[in-house]
Amino acid sequence: MSLCTYRNGSLTSQQTGNVNLYSSAIQYVIFLVTTGGILPWIDRIDRRFLLVTGSVLCMILHFTIAGLMATHGHYANKVAGNANLRWEISGHPAKGVIACSYLFVAVYGLTWVILSNITLTPSLTLS
């Protein structure tokens, strides 16, 4: 996620400038909690169900973010003085983009990450 998303969604620290640190820490904690939380139940849940459910939920979240950015965002020459950032969104839709991004990390941590680790581990040890 870009710095401009957090800046426009009011997740900023004007005094210290640690926005990237805060945003990365929040996503990291969500990722660790969801990945660690599913471990005790991973063998009791059908893997196909997890993959299909995870992919559908991730798709819904991606389209929600795209819809919010398309309807409420606009092109900008620079965002916060950074010429690499060309899209700006502000207000409540920006907070919705942040929330959907955090939900995406949670869904991804619950479904795809854990199953990819389980599926790939036996094949990696054989080579």
N, C-alpha and C positions, 0 to 999 in steps of 0.2 A: 504494500500500500504506500502511496506516495505521501510525502510531507504535506502537500497541499490539501489532501483529504482531511488530515488531522487538524490543520490550521483552520480550514473553513468549518470544521465540525466542532470547533472550540475546545479541542484537546491540545492546548498549547501551553507552553511554559515560557512566558515572556522574559522572566528574570534569568532562568538558567539555560534555556535553549535545549533541553533534553527531550524534545518531542519524539525523536527517533528511538531513544532509549525506552521511553514509556510505552510507545506503541509496540515495540518489539517484545517487551517484557509481558505485556498483556496477552499478546498472541501466543507467546511461548508458554505461559501458564495455562491458557486454555488448551493448547495442544497437549501439554503433559498430562493434565487432568483427564482429558477425554481419552487419550491413548492408554494411560494407566488404569482408568476406570473400566475399560472394556475387557481388559486382560482376564479377569476371573470368569467371564461369561463367553469368551470367544469360541470355545469348543462346543458350547451348547446351542449356539445360533448357527443357522444354515449360512454358509459362506456366500452362496449365490444371492440369497435374500439381502445380505449386508451390502454386497457390491451393487445390486440393482437399486436398492433403497438409497445408498450413498450417492450413486450417480444421478438419480432423479432429483434428490434434494440439492446436490451441488449445482445441477442445471437450473433449478428453480431460483436458487440464490444468485447465480450468475446473471440470469435474465432479469431478476429484480434490480440488481445493481445497474445493469445496462439501461433498464427502463428509467430508473431514477436519474441517472446521469444524462440520458437523452432528453428527458422532459424538463429537468430543472437545471441542468448545467449549460455552460456556454463556452465558446472558444475564447481564449485569452492569449495575448502575445507573450506575456510573462505572468507567472504566478509567484508572488512573494519575491520578485527579483530573479527568479530562476527561469531562464529562457528555454530550458528543456521541458518544462511543464506547460502544456498548452490547453488544458481543460480545467475549468473552475466550476465548483458547485458550492453553495453556501446555505446556511440555515438548517432547518429540520431535515430536508432531503440529504444533506451531507452527513448528518448523524445517522440517518437510515442506511447510507452506504457503509458507514463504519460498523453499524450493528450487523448488517448482512455479511460483511467481511469476517467479523468475529464468529458468526454462526457458520460460515463456510469452513473456517479453521476447525471448529468443533465437529462438524459433520465429517470432514476429511479425516480428522484424528480418530473418530469412532469407527470408521468403515475402511477406507482405502489404505491408510498407512499401515494399520495393524495386519490387514490381510496380505498386503504386499510383502511385509516382513516375514510372515508365516509361510507364504508360498515360495518365496525366493530362497529362504535359508537352506532347505534340503538340496536345492540345485547348486547353490554356491559351494557347499561342502563336498560335493562329488567331483568338482573340477579341480 
